[in-house]
Amino acid sequence: MVEADSIVTTDLFVSQHMSVLRESGIIDIFVLITSLGSTPVTCLIVVLTAILCMVVRRPYVIIGLLVSTIGSTAFTFVNKMVFQRARPVDILLHEHTYSFPSGHATVSIALYGFLGYMAIRFSSRFVRQVRLLSLAVLLCVLIGLSRIVLNEHYLSDVLGGFLVGSLWLIIAISVTEWLTAKGKINWHMSWSKGQISLVWLGVIMVFVATLIYANMYQFPLLG
């Protein structure tokens, strides 16, 4: 399907139009957004989330987190080796891996999707759950879009990454819900001020790490 004429034509059409934006100020914004899907930042998030789960005494949640992130990452690596698709010609940032599927798009669904699921499960208010779901979806879309705008990937690479990430997110949620049904996870809890402060500290750490990485990420920008 990736090599079908209609898909290749669409990919090249979108990629050529994205090349026009290479001198635009919007590029800096999307470099920051795409940094949220980088390996250092996502690894930091996984570690901080695991620590939080241990602090609130919900260690079995970590199993679902690892299934989603490690499973999707491994699956993406295998697919890259199988397809060996070259990246767009007008790529803006140096990358050393193959194009299909997009690792950033995959991890955006697998990681941030699972974080959104966790937040929704821990929340008891429907309005808050809707907001958390909307935020998670928006973040995933923006990270995927950043790969297209920066010409790091073709459109089909990102869509393929979304599918891979969704597959592993579904598997991870299924495993977590099975553990919940077995009584291993209790989502109902009263959050103390210290635990809430720990969450916000983690958010700040991730934000700072993203800013630092985005600043470093701009050095390989091609002329």
Secondary structure, 3 states (H helix, E strand, C coil): CCCCHHHHHHHHHHHHHHHHHHHCCHHHHHHHHHHCCCHHHHHHHHHHHHHHHHHCCCCCHHHHHHHHHHHHHHHHHHHHHHHCCCCCCCCCCCCCCCCCCCHHHHHHHHHHHHHHHHHHHHCCCHHHHHHHHHHHHHHHHHHHHHHHHCCCCCHHHHHHHHHHHHHHHHHHHHHHHHHHHCCCCCCCCCCCHHHHHHHHHHHHHHHHHHHHHHHHHCCCCCC
